[in-house]
Amino acid sequence: MKKYNLKTIIKLRGHHLVCLHFFKGEGYNSEFLENLEDLLRKVETGEEIEICSGADDVCKECPYLRGEMCLYDEGAEDETREMDRNALRLLRLRVNGRVTWKSLREKIPKIIHKWSREYCEECDWRKVCIIKLQYFG
């Protein structure tokens, strides 16, 4: 009997393609953290990432996700989608495309200054990733 490799593809939205490079072991709750750590282990071993629009494999454990909507605060869904679009523009990627973590890691230093000016100054997670952000800067 033939065995099939039913590996599920990791789905990430635009801004997570940038921001996850700065993850430092903090998050909303233990389920969210475990999910992030698991996803990062997988992508760091070379598993391919499919770029998606809207809620992704990070969002699925977020306590602010309701259906496909981010309810972090008023306007969060629209702001997040705009961040996604800008991340994809800077990285020169598109929804439904595929990418590896290694290729993303090579692109981050080229875009981080612009990304940082646009998004990191006001980000609630800035304190978490400031040290790693300096590494890329």
N, CA, C and O atoms as CSV, one atom per row, in Angstrom:
chain,resi,resn,atom,element,x,y,z
A,1,MET,N,N,0.846,-1.176,0.000
A,1,MET,CA,C,0.000,0.000,0.000
A,1,MET,C,C,0.897,1.247,0.000
A,1,MET,O,O,1.850,1.328,0.775
A,2,LYS,N,N,0.591,2.207,-0.863
A,2,LYS,CA,C,1.372,3.424,-0.986
A,2,LYS,C,C,1.013,4.404,0.126
A,2,LYS,O,O,-0.160,4.629,0.422
A,3,LYS,N,N,2.057,4.985,0.741
A,3,LYS,CA,C,1.827,5.998,1.771
A,3,LYS,C,C,1.973,7.377,1.147
A,3,LYS,O,O,2.856,7.620,0.324
A,4,TYR,N,N,1.103,8.252,1.550
A,4,TYR,CA,C,1.142,9.610,1.041
A,4,TYR,C,C,1.619,10.545,2.132
A,4,TYR,O,O,1.275,10.395,3.304
A,5,ASN,N,N,2.413,11.505,1.721
A,5,ASN,CA,C,2.857,12.537,2.645
A,5,ASN,C,C,1.797,13.637,2.632
A,5,ASN,O,O,1.705,14.408,1.677
A,6,LEU,N,N,1.022,13.700,3.667
A,6,LEU,CA,C,-0.064,14.675,3.743
A,6,LEU,C,C,0.345,15.886,4.572
A,6,LEU,O,O,-0.414,16.350,5.422
A,7,LYS,N,N,1.523,16.383,4.326
A,7,LYS,CA,C,2.018,17.547,5.045
A,7,LYS,C,C,1.122,18.739,4.741
A,7,LYS,O,O,0.861,19.049,3.578
A,8,THR,N,N,0.662,19.391,5.768
A,8,THR,CA,C,-0.160,20.575,5.558
A,8,THR,C,C,0.751,21.766,5.315
A,8,THR,O,O,1.802,21.900,5.940
A,9,ILE,N,N,0.343,22.604,4.423
A,9,ILE,CA,C,1.140,23.786,4.122
A,9,ILE,C,C,0.840,24.873,5.140
A,9,ILE,O,O,-0.306,25.051,5.554
A,10,ILE,N,N,1.852,25.580,5.532
A,10,ILE,CA,C,1.701,26.667,6.496
A,10,ILE,C,C,1.211,27.894,5.742
A,10,ILE,O,O,1.755,28.267,4.703
A,11,LYS,N,N,0.178,28.507,6.287
A,11,LYS,CA,C,-0.387,29.699,5.666
A,11,LYS,C,C,-0.094,30.905,6.551
A,11,LYS,O,O,-0.412,30.916,7.740
A,12,LEU,N,N,0.519,31.916,5.947
A,12,LEU,CA,C,0.820,33.158,6.658
A,12,LEU,C,C,0.364,34.343,5.839
A,12,LEU,O,O,0.441,34.344,4.610
A,13,ARG,N,N,-0.111,35.349,6.542
A,13,ARG,CA,C,-0.527,36.589,5.907
A,13,ARG,C,C,0.669,37.529,5.800
A,13,ARG,O,O,1.717,37.281,6.398
A,14,GLY,N,N,0.510,38.594,5.046
A,14,GLY,CA,C,1.608,39.504,4.739
A,14,GLY,C,C,2.436,39.993,5.906
A,14,GLY,O,O,3.652,39.801,5.917
A,15,HIS,N,N,1.809,40.624,6.896
A,15,HIS,CA,C,2.629,41.215,7.958
A,15,HIS,C,C,3.304,40.164,8.827
A,15,HIS,O,O,4.342,40.444,9.425
A,16,HIS,N,N,2.745,38.967,8.912
A,16,HIS,CA,C,3.416,37.907,9.678
A,16,HIS,C,C,4.699,37.446,8.991
A,16,HIS,O,O,5.616,36.954,9.649
A,17,LEU,N,N,4.767,37.604,7.675
A,17,LEU,CA,C,5.993,37.261,6.952
A,17,LEU,C,C,7.155,38.142,7.400
A,17,LEU,O,O,8.315,37.737,7.314
A,18,VAL,N,N,6.849,39.334,7.874
A,18,VAL,CA,C,7.869,40.247,8.392
A,18,VAL,C,C,7.993,40.094,9.908
A,18,VAL,O,O,9.077,39.829,10.428
A,19,CYS,N,N,6.897,40.261,10.595
A,19,CYS,CA,C,6.921,40.382,12.055
A,19,CYS,C,C,7.382,39.119,12.784
A,19,CYS,O,O,7.984,39.221,13.853
A,20,LEU,N,N,7.120,37.954,12.243
A,20,LEU,CA,C,7.523,36.725,12.935
A,20,LEU,C,C,9.040,36.579,13.039
A,20,LEU,O,O,9.529,35.786,13.843
A,21,HIS,N,N,9.777,37.323,12.248
A,21,HIS,CA,C,11.243,37.292,12.352
A,21,HIS,C,C,11.711,37.895,13.671
A,21,HIS,O,O,12.865,37.714,14.061
A,22,PHE,N,N,10.837,38.598,14.350
A,22,PHE,CA,C,11.200,39.296,15.579
A,22,PHE,C,C,10.570,38.682,16.819
A,22,PHE,O,O,10.685,39.231,17.915
A,23,PHE,N,N,9.907,37.553,16.651
A,23,PHE,CA,C,9.263,36.846,17.766
A,23,PHE,C,C,10.294,36.527,18.845
A,23,PHE,O,O,11.404,36.076,18.564
A,24,LYS,N,N,9.883,36.778,20.098
A,24,LYS,CA,C,10.800,36.581,21.213
A,24,LYS,C,C,10.152,35.820,22.364
A,24,LYS,O,O,10.536,36.024,23.516
A,25,GLY,N,N,9.202,34.969,22.095
A,25,GLY,CA,C,8.641,34.135,23.146
A,25,GLY,C,C,7.549,34.771,23.976
A,25,GLY,O,O,7.259,34.301,25.076
A,26,GLU,N,N,6.940,35.822,23.479
A,26,GLU,CA,C,5.838,36.452,24.190
A,26,GLU,C,C,4.607,36.473,23.294
A,26,GLU,O,O,4.709,36.467,22.067
A,27,GLY,N,N,3.440,36.496,23.935
A,27,GLY,CA,C,2.203,36.514,23.171
A,27,GLY,C,C,1.002,36.671,24.081
A,27,GLY,O,O,1.143,36.978,25.265
A,28,TYR,N,N,-0.164,36.462,23.531
A,28,TYR,CA,C,-1.412,36.680,24.261
A,28,TYR,C,C,-1.654,35.658,25.370
A,28,TYR,O,O,-2.102,36.013,26.460
A,29,ASN,N,N,-1.357,34.391,25.089
A,29,ASN,CA,C,-1.607,33.327,26.068
A,29,ASN,C,C,-0.776,32.104,25.679
A,29,ASN,O,O,-0.089,32.127,24.658
A,30,SER,N,N,-0.831,31.051,26.471
A,30,SER,CA,C,0.010,29.878,26.219
A,30,SER,C,C,-0.343,29.175,24.908
A,30,SER,O,O,0.554,28.684,24.223
A,31,GLU,N,N,-1.616,29.114,24.544
A,31,GLU,CA,C,-2.009,28.472,23.294
A,31,GLU,C,C,-1.447,29.233,22.093
A,31,GLU,O,O,-0.962,28.637,21.131
A,32,PHE,N,N,-1.521,30.539,22.170
A,32,PHE,CA,C,-1.000,31.385,21.105
A,32,PHE,C,C,0.511,31.191,20.977
A,32,PHE,O,O,1.030,31.049,19.869
A,33,LEU,N,N,1.210,31.185,22.102
A,33,LEU,CA,C,2.666,31.004,22.097
A,33,LEU,C,C,3.073,29.640,21.565
A,33,LEU,O,O,3.991,29.542,20.750
A,34,GLU,N,N,2.406,28.594,22.013
A,34,GLU,CA,C,2.724,27.246,21.530
A,34,GLU,C,C,2.535,27.152,20.025
A,34,GLU,O,O,3.345,26.538,19.330
A,35,ASN,N,N,1.478,27.752,19.524
A,35,ASN,CA,C,1.215,27.755,18.090
A,35,ASN,C,C,2.334,28.481,17.346
A,35,ASN,O,O,2.830,27.978,16.337
A,36,LEU,N,N,2.736,29.654,17.829
A,36,LEU,CA,C,3.812,30.408,17.182
A,36,LEU,C,C,5.110,29.612,17.164
A,36,LEU,O,O,5.783,29.523,16.137
A,37,GLU,N,N,5.447,29.043,18.294
A,37,GLU,CA,C,6.686,28.267,18.385
A,37,GLU,C,C,6.660,27.072,17.435
A,37,GLU,O,O,7.666,26.764,16.795
A,38,ASP,N,N,5.524,26.407,17.343
A,38,ASP,CA,C,5.381,25.269,16.433
A,38,ASP,C,C,5.516,25.714,14.983
A,38,ASP,O,O,6.222,25.075,14.203
A,39,LEU,N,N,4.853,26.795,14.617
A,39,LEU,CA,C,4.944,27.311,13.253
A,39,LEU,C,C,6.373,27.693,12.898
A,39,LEU,O,O,6.853,27.378,11.809
A,40,LEU,N,N,7.052,28.371,13.819
A,40,LEU,CA,C,8.422,28.789,13.545
A,40,LEU,C,C,9.362,27.597,13.403
A,40,LEU,O,O,10.256,27.609,12.557
A,41,ARG,N,N,9.166,26.580,14.216
A,41,ARG,CA,C,9.980,25.358,14.077
A,41,ARG,C,C,9.813,24.780,12.671
A,41,ARG,O,O,10.785,24.377,12.032
A,42,LYS,N,N,8.584,24.748,12.212
A,42,LYS,CA,C,8.302,24.169,10.897
A,42,LYS,C,C,8.920,24.990,9.767
A,42,LYS,O,O,9.567,24.433,8.880
A,43,VAL,N,N,8.726,26.301,9.794
A,43,VAL,CA,C,9.250,27.118,8.696
A,43,VAL,C,C,10.775,27.164,8.714
A,43,VAL,O,O,11.411,27.257,7.664
A,44,GLU,N,N,11.353,27.098,9.901
A,44,GLU,CA,C,12.815,27.123,9.990
A,44,GLU,C,C,13.446,25.836,9.475
A,44,GLU,O,O,14.633,25.821,9.150
A,45,THR,N,N,12.676,24.760,9.396
A,45,THR,CA,C,13.203,23.517,8.826
A,45,THR,C,C,13.008,23.468,7.316
A,45,THR,O,O,13.382,22.487,6.673
A,46,GLY,N,N,12.438,24.497,6.758
A,46,GLY,CA,C,12.311,24.577,5.305
A,46,GLY,C,C,10.927,24.332,4.756
A,46,GLY,O,O,10.734,24.356,3.540
A,47,GLU,N,N,9.945,24.094,5.633
A,47,GLU,CA,C,8.582,23.900,5.107
A,47,GLU,C,C,8.135,25.156,4.378
A,47,GLU,O,O,8.363,26.279,4.826
A,48,GLU,N,N,7.503,24.933,3.261
A,48,GLU,CA,C,7.064,26.035,2.426
A,48,GLU,C,C,5.887,26.774,3.062
A,48,GLU,O,O,5.079,26.190,3.784
A,49,ILE,N,N,5.816,28.050,2.779
A,49,ILE,CA,C,4.764,28.912,3.297
A,49,ILE,C,C,3.903,29.365,2.119
A,49,ILE,O,O,4.416,29.814,1.095
A,50,GLU,N,N,2.589,29.239,2.284
A,50,GLU,CA,C,1.664,29.806,1.308
A,50,GLU,C,C,1.181,31.134,1.851
A,50,GLU,O,O,0.760,31.231,3.003
A,51,ILE,N,N,1.244,32.144,1.023
A,51,ILE,CA,C,0.824,33.475,1.432
A,51,ILE,C,C,-0.687,33.569,1.274
A,51,ILE,O,O,-1.239,33.292,0.209
A,52,CYS,N,N,-1.335,33.965,2.353
A,52,CYS,CA,C,-2.795,34.029,2.306
A,52,CYS,C,C,-3.278,35.444,2.591
A,52,CYS,O,O,-2.521,36.311,3.029
A,53,SER,N,N,-4.527,35.641,2.334
A,53,SER,CA,C,-5.201,36.903,2.604
A,53,SER,C,C,-6.096,36.682,3.820
A,53,SER,O,O,-6.877,35.731,3.843
A,54,GLY,N,N,-5.999,37.516,4.795
A,54,GLY,CA,C,-6.836,37.377,5.980
A,54,GLY,C,C,-6.227,36.452,7.010
A,54,GLY,O,O,-5.026,36.180,6.995
A,55,ALA,N,N,-7.072,35.973,7.904
A,55,ALA,CA,C,-6.624,35.155,9.035
A,55,ALA,C,C,-5.796,33.965,8.557
A,55,ALA,O,O,-6.148,33.296,7.585
A,56,ASP,N,N,-4.684,33.713,9.259
A,56,ASP,CA,C,-3.752,32.660,8.863
A,56,ASP,C,C,-3.509,31.692,10.017
A,56,ASP,O,O,-4.273,31.658,10.981
A,57,ASP,N,N,-2.442,30.908,9.911
A,57,ASP,CA,C,-2.145,29.913,10.944
A,57,ASP,C,C,-1.664,30.528,12.255
A,57,ASP,O,O,-1.706,29.859,13.288
A,58,VAL,N,N,-1.217,31.759,12.246
A,58,VAL,CA,C,-0.902,32.471,13.485
A,58,VAL,C,C,-2.209,32.923,14.133
A,58,VAL,O,O,-2.418,32.738,15.332
A,59,CYS,N,N,-3.065,33.503,13.342
A,59,CYS,CA,C,-4.329,34.058,13.838
A,59,CYS,C,C,-5.242,33.005,14.472
A,59,CYS,O,O,-6.028,33.326,15.363
A,60,LYS,N,N,-5.144,31.766,14.026
A,60,LYS,CA,C,-6.108,30.760,14.479
A,60,LYS,C,C,-6.086,30.554,15.992
A,60,LYS,O,O,-7.075,30.077,16.549
A,61,GLU,N,N,-5.003,30.893,16.670
A,61,GLU,CA,C,-4.949,30.777,18.132
A,61,GLU,C,C,-5.028,32.128,18.834
A,61,GLU,O,O,-4.814,32.216,20.043
A,62,CYS,N,N,-5.331,33.165,18.088
A,62,CYS,CA,C,-5.420,34.508,18.674
A,62,CYS,C,C,-6.757,34.683,19.384
A,62,CYS,O,O,-7.805,34.391,18.807
A,63,PRO,N,N,-6.735,35.155,20.628
A,63,PRO,CA,C,-7.989,35.344,21.361
A,63,PRO,C,C,-8.867,36.467,20.800
A,63,PRO,O,O,-10.030,36.590,21.183
A,64,TYR,N,N,-8.323,37.279,19.900
A,64,TYR,CA,C,-9.089,38.378,19.316
A,64,TYR,C,C,-9.721,38.029,17.971
A,64,TYR,O,O,-10.415,38.856,17.380
A,65,LEU,N,N,-9.488,36.825,17.488
A,65,LEU,CA,C,-10.053,36.421,16.209
A,65,LEU,C,C,-11.472,35.899,16.402
A,65,LEU,O,O,-11.714,35.009,17.217
A,66,ARG,N,N,-12.403,36.461,15.644
A,66,ARG,CA,C,-13.791,36.010,15.635
A,66,ARG,C,C,-14.145,35.717,14.199
A,66,ARG,O,O,-14.290,36.627,13.383
A,67,GLY,N,N,-14.283,34.432,13.891
A,67,GLY,CA,C,-14.497,34.051,12.498
A,67,GLY,C,C,-13.231,34.369,11.731
A,67,GLY,O,O,-12.174,33.802,12.007
A,68,GLU,N,N,-13.331,35.261,10.783
A,68,GLU,CA,C,-12.162,35.708,10.014
A,68,GLU,C,C,-11.792,37.147,10.359
A,68,GLU,O,O,-10.978,37.758,9.667
A,69,MET,N,N,-12.378,37.692,11.416
A,69,MET,CA,C,-12.191,39.100,11.748
A,69,MET,C,C,-11.315,39.295,12.979
A,69,MET,O,O,-11.462,38.593,13.979
A,70,CYS,N,N,-10.397,40.264,12.893
A,70,CYS,CA,C,-9.574,40.644,14.035
A,70,CYS,C,C,-10.321,41.710,14.829
A,70,CYS,O,O,-10.667,42.766,14.300
A,71,LEU,N,N,-10.563,41.420,16.103
A,71,LEU,CA,C,-11.280,42.371,16.956
A,71,LEU,C,C,-10.383,42.909,18.060
A,71,LEU,O,O,-10.857,43.226,19.150
A,72,TYR,N,N,-9.066,43.013,17.777
A,72,TYR,CA,C,-8.096,43.511,18.756
A,72,TYR,C,C,-8.502,44.885,19.272
A,72,TYR,O,O,-8.486,45.139,20.476
A,73,ASP,N,N,-8.863,45.759,18.354
A,73,ASP,CA,C,-9.436,47.052,18.718
A,73,ASP,C,C,-10.210,47.577,17.510
A,73,ASP,O,O,-10.216,46.952,16.449
A,74,GLU,N,N,-10.851,48.710,17.674
A,74,GLU,CA,C,-11.657,49.261,16.589
A,74,GLU,C,C,-10.776,49.538,15.373
A,74,GLU,O,O,-9.747,50.205,15.484
A,75,GLY,N,N,-11.175,49.037,14.239
A,75,GLY,CA,C,-10.436,49.247,13.004
A,75,GLY,C,C,-9.277,48.280,12.790
A,75,GLY,O,O,-8.555,48.398,11.800
A,76,ALA,N,N,-9.089,47.339,13.686
A,76,ALA,CA,C,-7.942,46.428,13.601
A,76,ALA,C,C,-7.941,45.617,12.309
A,76,ALA,O,O,-6.886,45.426,11.704
A,77,GLU,N,N,-9.086,45.145,11.885
A,77,GLU,CA,C,-9.137,44.317,10.668
A,77,GLU,C,C,-8.659,45.097,9.452
A,77,GLU,O,O,-7.852,44.594,8.670
A,78,ASP,N,N,-9.148,46.319,9.287
A,78,ASP,CA,C,-8.732,47.138,8.148
A,78,ASP,C,C,-7.249,47.489,8.234
A,78,ASP,O,O,-6.536,47.422,7.233
A,79,GLU,N,N,-6.786,47.859,9.415
A,79,GLU,CA,C,-5.371,48.201,9.602
A,79,GLU,C,C,-4.474,46.998,9.319
A,79,GLU,O,O,-3.417,47.137,8.703
A,80,THR,N,N,-4.894,45.829,9.764
A,80,THR,CA,C,-4.107,44.618,9.559
A,80,THR,C,C,-4.033,44.268,8.083
A,80,THR,O,O,-2.971,43.898,7.583
A,81,ARG,N,N,-5.137,44.380,7.395
A,81,ARG,CA,C,-5.130,44.084,5.959
A,81,ARG,C,C,-4.252,45.074,5.188
A,81,ARG,O,O,-3.594,44.699,4.217
A,82,GLU,N,N,-4.244,46.324,5.619
A,82,GLU,CA,C,-3.366,47.316,4.981
A,82,GLU,C,C,-1.893,46.966,5.240
A,82,GLU,O,O,-1.058,47.082,4.343
A,83,MET,N,N,-1.585,46.541,6.456
A,83,MET,CA,C,-0.222,46.093,6.766
A,83,MET,C,C,0.151,44.903,5.889
A,83,MET,O,O,1.265,44.841,5.368
A,84,ASP,N,N,-0.763,43.971,5.726
A,84,ASP,CA,C,-0.512,42.806,4.878
A,84,ASP,C,C,-0.167,43.234,3.458
A,84,ASP,O,O,0.807,42.753,2.879
A,85,ARG,N,N,-0.961,44.132,2.902
A,85,ARG,CA,C,-0.720,44.603,1.528
A,85,ARG,C,C,0.655,45.262,1.414
A,85,ARG,O,O,1.386,45.026,0.452
A,86,ASN,N,N,0.998,46.087,2.397
A,86,ASN,CA,C,2.287,46.774,2.352
A,86,ASN,C,C,3.454,45.806,2.528
A,86,ASN,O,O,4.491,45.962,1.884
A,87,ALA,N,N,3.293,44.819,3.386
A,87,ALA,CA,C,4.346,43.814,3.558
A,87,ALA,C,C,4.590,43.082,2.242
A,87,ALA,O,O,5.737,42.894,1.836
A,88,LEU,N,N,3.523,42.673,1.584
A,88,LEU,CA,C,3.669,41.955,0.321
A,88,LEU,C,C,4.288,42.845,-0.756
A,88,LEU,O,O,5.090,42.384,-1.568
A,89,ARG,N,N,3.913,44.110,-0.755
A,89,ARG,CA,C,4.503,45.050,-1.725
A,89,ARG,C,C,6.007,45.173,-1.475
A,89,ARG,O,O,6.800,45.076,-2.412
A,90,LEU,N,N,6.403,45.385,-0.218
A,90,LEU,CA,C,7.824,45.533,0.103
A,90,LEU,C,C,8.621,44.262,-0.182
A,90,LEU,O,O,9.753,44.321,-0.661
A,91,LEU,N,N,8.020,43.122,0.117
A,91,LEU,CA,C,8.704,41.844,-0.095
A,91,LEU,C,C,8.614,41.359,-1.544
A,91,LEU,O,O,9.263,40.385,-1.927
A,92,ARG,N,N,7.804,42.050,-2.337
A,92,ARG,CA,C,7.578,41.686,-3.739
A,92,ARG,C,C,7.024,40.265,-3.861
A,92,ARG,O,O,7.519,39.425,-4.613
A,93,LEU,N,N,5.961,40.051,-3.070
A,93,LEU,CA,C,5.276,38.763,-3.056
A,93,LEU,C,C,3.795,38.997,-3.314
A,93,LEU,O,O,3.331,40.137,-3.339
A,94,ARG,N,N,3.061,37.912,-3.504
A,94,ARG,CA,C,1.618,38.057,-3.732
A,94,ARG,C,C,0.844,36.951,-3.023
A,94,ARG,O,O,1.379,35.880,-2.737
A,95,VAL,N,N,-0.415,37.234,-2.749
A,95,VAL,CA,C,-1.318,36.264,-2.139
A,95,VAL,C,C,-1.380,35.032,-3.031
A,95,VAL,O,O,-1.414,35.139,-4.257
A,96,ASN,N,N,-1.395,33.876,-2.409
A,96,ASN,CA,C,-1.407,32.555,-3.038
A,96,ASN,C,C,-0.036,32.123,-3.545
A,96,ASN,O,O,0.126,30.999,-4.021
A,97,GLY,N,N,0.952,33.012,-3.444
A,97,GLY,CA,C,2.314,32.625,-3.795
A,97,GLY,C,C,2.901,31.774,-2.681
A,97,GLY,O,O,2.307,31.627,-1.613
A,98,ARG,N,N,4.058,31.224,-2.942
A,98,ARG,CA,C,4.744,30.403,-1.942
A,98,ARG,C,C,6.149,30.946,-1.744
A,98,ARG,O,O,6.753,31.515,-2.653
A,99,VAL,N,N,6.653,30.755,-0.528
A,99,VAL,CA,C,7.949,31.304,-0.155
A,99,VAL,C,C,8.540,30.446,0.956
A,99,VAL,O,O,7.813,29.743,1.657
A,100,THR,N,N,9.837,30.506,1.111
A,100,THR,CA,C,10.487,29.814,2.227
A,100,THR,C,C,10.933,30.844,3.252
A,100,THR,O,O,11.100,32.023,2.941
A,101,TRP,N,N,11.120,30.381,4.461
A,101,TRP,CA,C,11.575,31.252,5.547
A,101,TRP,C,C,12.971,31.787,5.227
A,101,TRP,O,O,13.278,32.948,5.496
A,102,LYS,N,N,13.799,30.936,4.659
A,102,LYS,CA,C,15.165,31.337,4.313
A,102,LYS,C,C,15.150,32.507,3.333
A,102,LYS,O,O,15.895,33.470,3.512
A,103,SER,N,N,14.313,32.435,2.305
A,103,SER,CA,C,14.264,33.526,1.334
A,103,SER,C,C,13.701,34.802,1.964
A,103,SER,O,O,14.117,35.907,1.615
A,104,LEU,N,N,12.759,34.646,2.885
A,104,LEU,CA,C,12.240,35.816,3.599
A,104,LEU,C,C,13.337,36.446,4.458
A,104,LEU,O,O,13.495,37.666,4.480
A,105,ARG,N,N,14.083,35.612,5.157
A,105,ARG,CA,C,15.152,36.107,6.027
A,105,ARG,C,C,16.165,36.930,5.237
A,105,ARG,O,O,16.736,37.886,5.760
A,106,GLU,N,N,16.382,36.562,3.997
A,106,GLU,CA,C,17.297,37.315,3.140
A,106,GLU,C,C,16.709,38.656,2.705
A,106,GLU,O,O,17.452,39.604,2.452
A,107,LYS,N,N,15.397,38.741,2.616
A,107,LYS,CA,C,14.737,39.976,2.184
A,107,LYS,C,C,14.543,40.981,3.318
A,107,LYS,O,O,14.522,42.188,3.075
A,108,ILE,N,N,14.405,40.507,4.530
A,108,ILE,CA,C,14.065,41.387,5.654
A,108,ILE,C,C,15.045,42.554,5.813
A,108,ILE,O,O,14.593,43.689,5.964
A,109,PRO,N,N,16.370,42.330,5.788
A,109,PRO,CA,C,17.278,43.475,5.946
A,109,PRO,C,C,17.091,44.558,4.887
A,109,PRO,O,O,17.386,45.726,5.139
A,110,LYS,N,N,16.610,44.187,3.716
A,110,LYS,CA,C,16.412,45.144,2.623
A,110,LYS,C,C,15.177,46.010,2.812
A,110,LYS,O,O,15.081,47.091,2.230
A,111,ILE,N,N,14.230,45.544,3.621
A,111,ILE,CA,C,12.963,46.277,3.765
A,111,ILE,C,C,12.713,46.782,5.177
A,111,ILE,O,O,11.785,47.560,5.397
A,112,ILE,N,N,13.520,46.357,6.132
A,112,ILE,CA,C,13.177,46.608,7.538
A,112,ILE,C,C,13.168,48.088,7.910
A,112,ILE,O,O,12.378,48.497,8.761
A,113,HIS,N,N,14.018,48.889,7.301
A,113,HIS,CA,C,14.008,50.318,7.643
A,113,HIS,C,C,12.685,50.969,7.258
A,113,HIS,O,O,12.103,51.723,8.037
A,114,LYS,N,N,12.223,50.674,6.065
A,114,LYS,CA,C,10.944,51.236,5.618
A,114,LYS,C,C,9.790,50.666,6.453
A,114,LYS,O,O,8.903,51.405,6.879
A,115,TRP,N,N,9.810,49.351,6.682
A,115,TRP,CA,C,8.766,48.714,7.485
A,115,TRP,C,C,8.733,49.317,8.885
A,115,TRP,O,O,7.670,49.657,9.405
A,116,SER,N,N,9.881,49.441,9.469
A,116,SER,CA,C,10.003,49.961,10.835
A,116,SER,C,C,9.436,51.374,10.936
A,116,SER,O,O,8.709,51.686,11.879
A,117,ARG,N,N,9.759,52.217,9.982
A,117,ARG,CA,C,9.233,53.597,9.997
A,117,ARG,C,C,7.716,53.614,9.876
A,117,ARG,O,O,7.043,54.423,10.514
A,118,GLU,N,N,7.179,52.714,9.050
A,118,GLU,CA,C,5.734,52.704,8.816
A,118,GLU,C,C,4.936,52.051,9.944
A,118,GLU,O,O,3.820,52.477,10.241
A,119,TYR,N,N,5.505,51.013,10.576
A,119,TYR,CA,C,4.685,50.217,11.486
A,119,TYR,C,C,5.234,50.019,12.893
A,119,TYR,O,O,4.446,49.918,13.834
A,120,CYS,N,N,6.505,49.962,13.070
A,120,CYS,CA,C,7.042,49.555,14.369
A,120,CYS,C,C,6.932,50.631,15.446
A,120,CYS,O,O,6.812,50.306,16.627
A,121,GLU,N,N,6.968,51.888,15.063
A,121,GLU,CA,C,6.927,52.962,16.059
A,121,GLU,C,C,5.677,52.913,16.931
A,121,GLU,O,O,5.745,53.173,18.133
A,122,GLU,N,N,4.549,52.582,16.333
A,122,GLU,CA,C,3.278,52.569,17.048
A,122,GLU,C,C,2.810,51.174,17.458
A,122,GLU,O,O,1.741,51.022,18.049
A,123,CYS,N,N,3.606,50.168,17.147
A,123,CYS,CA,C,3.181,48.782,17.377
A,123,CYS,C,C,3.168,48.418,18.861
A,123,CYS,O,O,4.094,48.753,19.599
A,124,ASP,N,N,2.108,47.727,19.290
A,124,ASP,CA,C,1.999,47.260,20.677
A,124,ASP,C,C,3.057,46.217,21.020
A,124,ASP,O,O,3.347,46.001,22.196
A,125,TRP,N,N,3.635,45.569,20.014
A,125,TRP,CA,C,4.638,44.519,20.235
A,125,TRP,C,C,6.065,45.049,20.177
A,125,TRP,O,O,7.007,44.269,20.319
A,126,ARG,N,N,6.252,46.343,19.974
A,126,ARG,CA,C,7.591,46.918,19.792
A,126,ARG,C,C,8.557,46.513,20.900
A,126,ARG,O,O,9.701,46.152,20.625
A,127,LYS,N,N,8.106,46.569,22.137
A,127,LYS,CA,C,8.996,46.241,23.257
A,127,LYS,C,C,9.478,44.792,23.203
A,127,LYS,O,O,10.549,44.469,23.718
A,128,VAL,N,N,8.695,43.934,22.587
A,128,VAL,CA,C,9.048,42.520,22.499
A,128,VAL,C,C,10.160,42.297,21.476
A,128,VAL,O,O,11.042,41.467,21.695
A,129,CYS,N,N,10.129,43.018,20.382
A,129,CYS,CA,C,11.067,42.699,19.302
A,129,CYS,C,C,12.144,43.748,19.072
A,129,CYS,O,O,12.877,43.652,18.087
A,130,ILE,N,N,12.266,44.732,19.927
A,130,ILE,CA,C,13.218,45.817,19.703
A,130,ILE,C,C,14.656,45.324,19.546
A,130,ILE,O,O,15.381,45.843,18.698
A,131,ILE,N,N,15.086,44.348,20.328
A,131,ILE,CA,C,16.467,43.875,20.238
A,131,ILE,C,C,16.716,43.180,18.907
A,131,ILE,O,O,17.729,43.439,18.257
A,132,LYS,N,N,15.808,42.304,18.494
A,132,LYS,CA,C,15.968,41.653,17.201
A,132,LYS,C,C,15.843,42.656,16.062
A,132,LYS,O,O,16.505,42.507,15.035
A,133,LEU,N,N,15.016,43.662,16.226
A,133,LEU,CA,C,14.844,44.679,15.224
A,133,LEU,C,C,16.171,45.413,15.002
A,133,LEU,O,O,16.517,45.728,13.863
A,134,GLN,N,N,16.903,45.685,16.060
A,134,GLN,CA,C,18.200,46.338,15.952
A,134,GLN,C,C,19.206,45.470,15.203
A,134,GLN,O,O,20.070,45.983,14.492
A,135,TYR,N,N,19.089,44.159,15.366
A,135,TYR,CA,C,19.978,43.234,14.659
A,135,TYR,C,C,19.832,43.392,13.147
A,135,TYR,O,O,20.824,43.356,12.420
A,136,PHE,N,N,18.600,43.566,12.673
A,136,PHE,CA,C,18.356,43.715,11.255
A,136,PHE,C,C,18.634,45.133,10.779
A,136,PHE,O,O,18.829,45.361,9.585
A,137,GLY,N,N,18.654,46.086,11.705
A,137,GLY,CA,C,18.847,47.484,11.343
A,137,GLY,C,C,20.275,47.815,11.291
A,137,GLY,O,O,20.633,48.956,11.000
